[in-house]
């Protein structure tokens, strides 16, 4: 079992957008469910587009504007959820990535908005949130704009691929399903784009079932109250997750951790296309995995390059 899971506050980005209160409300409900503090964060740059040659224009500076956004967000939380929830605010100067990375350092979960719903802008937005998840030591939940609330019985869906990339995602999915008292659906896709041109020996179901069993080993004992449905499919993994997301409250996927935004095309597409919130849970490579990687590299045979 991993010990990376944080027990700190729920941190949410506040950007002042029209959909902002819904994102803050989602984070507030997460904090209430976990009995955790809610931290509202407003990143801002320390510059203004206005020039001093405009004496009649007296706009708010970026810091003051961020503080006003936070004040309105606190007012919304108090009006909607009362005074029982512990709330704090912080306006952080700097880039969004750096500000939210710092704010999420000791968080149990970080909540952000999906700014665009489709097209190239949606992919760019998804890549930005994926980069944030790769740098933050906690799961990042991306809430789509304009999403419809799901019922309290809506379950959690997690996609697995049988690699260590799924380990933390499965842990987070089980824990979330247990906290919400809902069912968990585990999706494992065996999709080959040219399978109509290749021979199928008919054993993919057995191999897929073994992959799922190995990935879930130990978690049934840890969370016996969580009912698990295993879904093996030959559909593309994002299409399978999108179908399950229609009735789900949360989709969970793994991603690479690190300072650079590694491709992770499945995670990126999942963020961009799901109809419900998506939790990105970064996998931090363990020393044992580093050692296995070094052994694999050192055990490769010598390559003989012919010379003229």
C-alpha positions, 0 to 999 in steps of 0.5 A, a space after each residue: 500500500 502506498 502512503 502518498 495520500 494526503 490528509 490535508 485540506 481541499 484546495 480549489 482554484 478561484 478564477 472569478 469566472 461565471 462558472 466559478 461558484 459551481 467549481 467552488 461548490 464542488 470543492 466545498 462539498 468534498 471538504 464537508 464530506 472529508 471533514 477537511 478545511 477548504 482553501 480558496 486560491 486565486 493566482 494573479 500576476 503582479 502587473 496591470 494592462 493600464 498605463 499611468 498616462 490614464 489618470 481618470 482610470 483607477 482600476 483595481 490592481 491584480 492583487 486587489 482584484 484577486 482579493 475581491 474574487 476571494 471575498 465573493 467566493 467566501 461569501 458564496 460558501 457561507 451562504 450555501 454551506 453555512 459556518 461549519 466549514 473551515 475556510 481560508 483564502 490566499 492570493 498567490 502571485 505568479 503563474 497559475 501552474 506555480 501558484 497552484 502547485 505550491 498551494 496543493 503541496 500539502 492538500 488531500 485534493 486539488 480542484 480546478 475547472 475545465 475551461 473549454 469543452 471541446 476542440 483544440 482549446 479543450 485539448 490545450 486546457 486539458 494539457 495544462 491541467 495534466 501538467 499541474 497534476 504531474 507536479 502536484 503531490 495530490 490528486 487533481 480533480 478537473 470539473 467540466 464547465 456547465 456539467 449537470 449534478 449527479 445523484 448521490 448514488 452515482 458511482 466512481 469509475 477508474 481506468 486501469 492499464 495493468 502498469 504501475 501508472 494505475 496504482 495510485 489511481 486505484 487507491 484513490 478510486 477505492 478510497 473515494 468510493 468508500 467515503 461516498 458509499 457508492 459502487 466502483 467500476 473498473 474499466 480495462 480496455 483491450 483495443 487494437 486499431 487493426 484487430 480486423 487484420 490480425 488473428 485473435 487467439 481468443 485469450 484476451 479476456 483471460 489476460 484482461 481478467 488477470 490484469 484486473 485481478 492483479 491490479 485490484 489485489 489487496 484493495 477488496 480487503 482494505 475496502 470490503 464495503 465497496 461493490 466492484 464491477 469489472 468491465 473488460 472491453 475492446 472499445 478504445 479506452 477513452 470511448 469506454 470511459 466516456 460511456 461510463 461517465 454518463 452515469 458516474 460522479 467521478 472518473 479516475 485515471 493515472 498519469 505520469 508525475 514530473 516537471 515536464 508535461 509528458 504526453 499521456 494522451 489517454 489522460 489528456 483525452 479523458 480530461 477533455 471529453 468526460 461529462 463528469 469530473 475527472 480525477 488525475 492521480 499522478 504516479 510517482 516512480 518508486 526506488 524499486 521501479 528505478 532499479 528495475 529500469 536500470 537493470 532492464 537497460 543494463 541487461 540489453 545485449 550489445 549492439 554490433 554496428 557494421 563498419 565499412 
